[in-house]
Amino acid sequence: MTFAAYGGRMPETRHDLRAAVAARRPVDARERQSVDDFLRLFDTLVDPFSETASPVHVTGSAILVSEDRTRVLLHQHKRLGLWLQPGGHIEPGELPWDGSLREASEETGLPVAFAGGEPQLVHLDVHPGPRKHTHLDLRYLVTSPLVPPTPPEGESQQVQWFQWHQAIGMAEPGLEGVLRALQPGTPKIRTVRGADAGECAHVYLRSRAFGLPDVPVVHAERDVKRWMADEVVGRTDMWVAEVDGVIAGLMVLGHERDGSWVEHLYLDPSWCGRGLGDQFVEVAKRRGADGLQLWTFQCNGPARRFYERHGFTAEEFTEGAGNEERAPDVRYRWKP
């Protein structure tokens, strides 16, 4: 297959597609790495949309939601057994968004259309495919009426509409971030419950991976979960933000003789920049009305700018002797 198969559209499309990927605001650490990998690999490909020209190629997927946005559709992959979004290889003459819409129709039997009437790139993920392929998977937002799927013979018959919290809970890591980012609803801040411990640990780890890539988490995932369940939830002044059954952020306050402290404040990466942190700080200031202190890492520029915007001032810098990561940190104070 050559560029001619695309009616002369390839050179311009290739440039525009690369620009769209480069402009992505990643929803989590997984997508950030995928953006880097996509740009590096895409530039080496002669026929990027051909599955036969190179083991590395672009594929197209659909994030398929109901027209009323109350449900998201997944199908169980016949070979992998995972619940995934519809998608697959691009046929000759197609472009990635064409492939995503065709695959959504073929795999579900539903009447599908692009949300808003035109292709909207909402996610990408680079991952291994069958036969030692590498898929540069571009994902577009697609809608359908909320009617029962009718997958044709030969396609997976396990196709189902899910509530958002169900889909997020069962999604594999390469899909979870975009589902969290697209989930409708407004977060509500409430006190933590015992059943929240596992999801709080998960959000903590997702937030650390995205916001602090250069500061290692010194404990294994299982130990973080144990710490959250045994030492934090139910034993501290802890608050969470919930969106229809999904934890989107957490905050832990400490109240000591020297005043109140923001001991932890972590947002899921999909909720950064959407005002959720502001809501948490309002709660912290109400509960620490005489003043607040906190530590953050010196390398965490976005967090430092966030706290400074809320009236916190830096009072002490150290080389990290007081934290487990031994990373340089800074103590901030807010005075009413």
Phi and psi in degrees as a GROMACS rama.xvg file:
@    title "Ramachandran Plot"
@    xaxis  label "Phi"
@    yaxis  label "Psi"
@TYPE xy
-122.27  175.36  THR-2
-58.7601  -28.3393  PHE-3
-60.7938  -26.7731  ALA-4
-61.807  -17.1895  ALA-5
-102.73  18.2469  TYR-6
61.7582  32.7161  GLY-7
79.5642  5.15803  GLY-8
-83.6097  -17.4694  ARG-9
-58.3668  -51.7818  MET-10
-56.8605  -47.9638  PRO-11
-66.9963  -43.4364  GLU-12
-61.4771  -41.4037  THR-13
-59.9859  -45.7389  ARG-14
-63.7255  -46.6217  HIS-15
-65.5506  -38.8933  ASP-16
-65.393  -43.5631  LEU-17
-61.7003  -41.4241  ARG-18
-63.8729  -38.8365  ALA-19
-64.7802  -40.5127  ALA-20
-66.9357  -44.7724  VAL-21
-61.7358  -27.1839  ALA-22
-86.0419  -3.96175  ALA-23
-60.4245  137.328  ARG-24
-96.4518  104.058  ARG-25
-60.0489  145.736  PRO-26
-87.4957  -12.694  VAL-27
-167.936  -179.248  ASP-28
-64.3934  -33.9634  ALA-29
-62.171  -45.986  ARG-30
-70.8506  -33.7544  GLU-31
-59.5659  -43.688  ARG-32
-66.4526  -35.8591  GLN-33
-66.1578  -37.3224  SER-34
-60.8244  -46.7874  VAL-35
-60.8403  -44.8274  ASP-36
-66.0743  -40.8238  ASP-37
-59.9971  -50.1689  PHE-38
-63.1154  -38.3497  LEU-39
-67.8513  -44.5006  ARG-40
-79.2799  -39.6412  LEU-41
-58.0987  -38.4961  PHE-42
-67.1521  -15.9784  ASP-43
-91.8702  -7.88993  THR-44
-92.0728  135.4  LEU-45
-82.3343  -50.1625  VAL-46
-115.886  83.65  ASP-47
-66.2373  -21.1177  PRO-48
-97.3819  3.65954  PHE-49
-97.1326  128.085  SER-50
-79.7542  -10.3306  GLU-51
-102.462  -19.6811  THR-52
-72.8803  -29.6521  ALA-53
-157.837  148.864  SER-54
-62.9342  -19.4987  PRO-55
-99.9765  123.934  VAL-56
-158.587  160.84  HIS-57
-80.0259  138.881  VAL-58
-123.598  167.949  THR-59
-127.288  133.884  GLY-60
-129.777  161.855  SER-61
-118.898  125.099  ALA-62
-87.2693  102.414  ILE-63
-99.666  115.472  LEU-64
-121.503  156.183  VAL-65
-71.3847  155.786  SER-66
-59.4064  -29.9441  GLU-67
-89.2658  2.5666  ASP-68
63.9775  17.7585  ARG-69
-87.9896  -16.2294  THR-70
-135.843  157.06  ARG-71
-129.157  142.614  VAL-72
-102.814  135.523  LEU-73
-131.678  155.586  LEU-74
-129.242  149.597  HIS-75
-86.1704  117.028  GLN-76
-62.135  129.878  HIS-77
-64.2517  -35.1098  LYS-78
-89.8619  -43.285  ARG-79
-84.3284  -24.9504  LEU-80
76.6521  4.03299  GLY-81
-90.79  151.052  LEU-82
-86.9547  116.255  TRP-83
-130.474  171.726  LEU-84
-79.426  153.057  GLN-85
-63.5239  146.28  PRO-86
165.453  172.134  GLY-87
169.973  -159.512  GLY-88
-70.3706  157.981  HIS-89
-96.4093  132.391  ILE-90
-83.6251  158.292  GLU-91
-53.8464  133.178  PRO-92
88.3183  -10.9035  GLY-93
-88.4616  160.351  GLU-94
-112.075  164.279  LEU-95
-54.179  -41.2344  PRO-96
-70.2167  -32.3725  TRP-97
-60.7747  -45.3466  ASP-98
-62.8762  -38.8846  GLY-99
-63.6124  -41.7885  SER-100
-69.6719  -42.3905  LEU-101
-61.8305  -46.7122  ARG-102
-61.9069  -39.6499  GLU-103
-61.3212  -40.5728  ALA-104
-70.0484  -45.9996  SER-105
-66.1256  -38.3049  GLU-106
-85.0863  -16.28  GLU-107
-118.236  -22.2085  THR-108
72.4765  12.5414  GLY-109
-93.7179  153.026  LEU-110
-76.7117  113.748  PRO-111
-119.528  156.531  VAL-112
-154.984  158.058  ALA-113
-69.3425  136.596  PHE-114
-60.8925  129.357  ALA-115
78.6827  -0.128006  GLY-116
90.531  -5.81218  GLY-117
-146.823  158.691  GLU-118
-61.178  133.758  PRO-119
-129.555  111.74  GLN-120
-72.6496  117.054  LEU-121
-114.596  -6.53773  VAL-122
-172.968  158.071  HIS-123
-147.108  152.979  LEU-124
-148.003  132.016  ASP-125
-103.569  124.003  VAL-126
-154.105  160.455  HIS-127
-67.3087  142.434  PRO-128
-115.196  -176.192  GLY-129
-67.908  163.087  PRO-130
57.2674  35.4441  ARG-131
61.1426  27.4198  LYS-132
-81.983  160.742  HIS-133
-122.148  122.963  THR-134
-99.4455  125.8  HIS-135
-96.982  88.2487  LEU-136
-90.9172  117.227  ASP-137
-99.0596  133.225  LEU-138
-121.363  130.146  ARG-139
-119.387  149.07  TYR-140
-83.8208  121.791  LEU-141
-127.307  145.224  VAL-142
-123.189  162.177  THR-143
-153.44  152.792  SER-144
-58.216  150.849  PRO-145
-81.0853  76.9051  LEU-146
-125.011  160.973  VAL-147
-62.6048  135.294  PRO-148
-65.8885  150.168  PRO-149
-132.869  69.7087  THR-150
-64.2212  136.833  PRO-151
-73.2414  165.978  PRO-152
-59.4801  138.713  GLU-153
99.5302  -22.0261  GLY-154
-95.7014  162.198  GLU-155
-57.4701  132.553  SER-156
-88.3753  -5.94882  GLN-157
-91.5032  83.1994  GLN-158
-126.87  128.8  VAL-159
-152.532  144.187  GLN-160
-81.8775  135.277  TRP-161
-123.759  149.554  PHE-162
-65.9499  154.954  GLN-163
-60.6394  -41.7226  TRP-164
-67.1891  -31.3134  HIS-165
-67.6245  -47.4244  GLN-166
-62.9272  -42.1647  ALA-167
-64.6405  -39.3098  ILE-168
-67.7661  -26.2963  GLY-169
-104.966  -3.90043  MET-170
-70.6724  145.363  ALA-171
-78.7123  163.431  GLU-172
-56.6044  -30.4123  PRO-173
-76.5341  -8.46704  GLY-174
-113.917  -25.9719  LEU-175
-57.1202  -43.4901  GLU-176
-60.0291  -44.5173  GLY-177
-70.2394  -33.706  VAL-178
-65.3334  -41.2462  LEU-179
-62.2488  -41.586  ARG-180
-67.8572  -33.1728  ALA-181
-91.6419  -12.1516  LEU-182
-56.6813  125.203  GLN-183
-75.4954  163.865  PRO-184
118.684  164.918  GLY-185
-112.769  127.052  THR-186
-62.2206  141.097  PRO-187
-117.495  128.056  LYS-188
-88.9158  130.386  ILE-189
-146.05  168.615  ARG-190
-70.9437  152.474  THR-191
-71.2429  154.947  VAL-192
-120.298  157.638  ARG-193
-57.2219  -35.8076  GLY-194
-71.4259  -9.66071  ALA-195
-82.3189  -9.8141  ASP-196
-57.2463  -46.6572  ALA-197
-63.2464  -43.6307  GLY-198
-71.345  -32.7292  GLU-199
-62.7186  -42.2545  CYS-200
-62.6365  -38.8842  ALA-201
-64.7879  -44.8565  HIS-202
-65.0651  -40.2354  VAL-203
-56.7016  -46.6393  TYR-204
-69.6493  -39.2736  LEU-205
-63.8782  -40.4732  ARG-206
-66.6669  -43.662  SER-207
-62.2379  -42.7187  ARG-208
-62.9629  -35.718  ALA-209
-83.4301  -47.6482  PHE-210
-85.578  -22.1534  GLY-211
-133.228  59.6091  LEU-212
-64.8029  -22.4046  PRO-213
-97.2355  1.44723  ASP-214
-114.101  109.865  VAL-215
-69.1736  147.298  PRO-216
-83.3485  117.283  VAL-217
-83.9155  -2.97895  VAL-218
-116.721  146.761  HIS-219
-65.1613  156.971  ALA-220
-55.0533  -42.2348  GLU-221
-64.2107  -33.2664  ARG-222
-73.7765  -34.2303  ASP-223
-63.8092  -42.6268  VAL-224
-63.8104  -40.1975  LYS-225
-66.61  -43.476  ARG-226
-59.7652  -44.557  TRP-227
-63.3808  -42.5737  MET-228
-74.7407  -39.0175  ALA-229
-92.8599  -28.4023  ASP-230
-119.066  -15.8646  GLU-231
-111.83  -63.738  VAL-232
-64.3985  126.29  VAL-233
85.5138  -7.87039  GLY-234
-121.417  0.475677  ARG-235
-136.518  170.129  THR-236
-83.0012  89.9357  ASP-237
-119.236  140.642  MET-238
-130.559  147.517  TRP-239
-131.689  156.919  VAL-240
-106.613  126.325  ALA-241
-119.429  136.482  GLU-242
-119.378  97.4005  VAL-243
47.3737  52.147  ASP-244
91.5494  2.18567  GLY-245
-118.616  125.848  VAL-246
-74.4877  125.887  ILE-247
-109.429  -12.9335  ALA-248
-174.526  165.455  GLY-249
-147.323  152.958  LEU-250
-143.899  136.31  MET-251
-120.506  126.478  VAL-252
-109.059  144.463  LEU-253
-119.634  141.416  GLY-254
-122.62  104.574  HIS-255
-114.016  178.125  GLU-256
-62.3488  -31.3343  ARG-257
-90.2487  12.6486  ASP-258
117.148  -169.737  GLY-259
-96.6033  147.492  SER-260
-127.792  141.613  TRP-261
-88.2314  101.028  VAL-262
-81.6755  -33.7728  GLU-263
-148.256  137.436  HIS-264
-146.044  107.336  LEU-265
-131.808  132.156  TYR-266
-111.679  145.147  LEU-267
-60.691  138.651  ASP-268
-54.2748  -29.2459  PRO-269
-68.3262  -14.2342  SER-270
-108.076  2.79028  TRP-271
-66.3013  140.519  CYS-272
77.2676  14.5529  GLY-273
-117.798  14.8847  ARG-274
90.2114  -2.20424  GLY-275
-69.5518  -38.9938  LEU-276
-60.7426  -36.5176  GLY-277
-59.7494  -40.3816  ASP-278
-65.3813  -40.3426  GLN-279
-63.0356  -42.7808  PHE-280
-63.8013  -36.3787  VAL-281
-60.3224  -42.2726  GLU-282
-63.3775  -44.3999  VAL-283
-61.0015  -41.4801  ALA-284
-68.9838  -33.0241  LYS-285
-67.4204  -39.2292  ARG-286
-85.6792  -16.9413  ARG-287
-119.952  55.6034  GLY-288
-62.6801  -20.9479  ALA-289
-86.5544  -4.38743  ASP-290
134.731  158.98  GLY-291
-135.305  150.667  LEU-292
-131.12  161.212  GLN-293
-163.679  158.4  LEU-294
-110.968  142.999  TRP-295
-143.051  162.516  THR-296
-76.0917  141.386  PHE-297
-60.4529  -31.5221  GLN-298
-76.485  -9.2113  CYS-299
-87.3476  74.8695  ASN-300
-57.2685  -46.9972  GLY-301
-58.5708  -41.0224  PRO-302
-65.8149  -41.8768  ALA-303
-63.0478  -43.2748  ARG-304
-64.5929  -36.8026  ARG-305
-62.0579  -50.2569  PHE-306
-66.1387  -39.2552  TYR-307
-64.1133  -35.6236  GLU-308
-64.3289  -27.3659  ARG-309
-94.1147  15.5057  HIS-310
91.757  7.5974  GLY-311
-81.1311  143.076  PHE-312
-122.403  142.527  THR-313
-74.8756  130.383  ALA-314
-120.911  -19.6817  GLU-315
-153.347  133.783  GLU-316
-117.422  135.682  PHE-317
-132.906  169.229  THR-318
-87.1905  5.46755  GLU-319
99.6912  14.3879  GLY-320
-63.1552  -22.2801  ALA-321
-94.6838  0.759502  GLY-322
-118.867  155.645  ASN-323
-65.3867  -29.1191  GLU-324
-79.2949  -14.0141  GLU-325
56.2445  39.6187  ARG-326
-107.165  140.124  ALA-327
-53.0209  135.59  PRO-328
-133.663  175.778  ASP-329
-144.719  137.449  VAL-330
-99.087  129.256  ARG-331
-110.396  152.135  TYR-332
-134.855  140.54  ARG-333
-117.324  130.153  TRP-334
-117.251  132.355  LYS-335
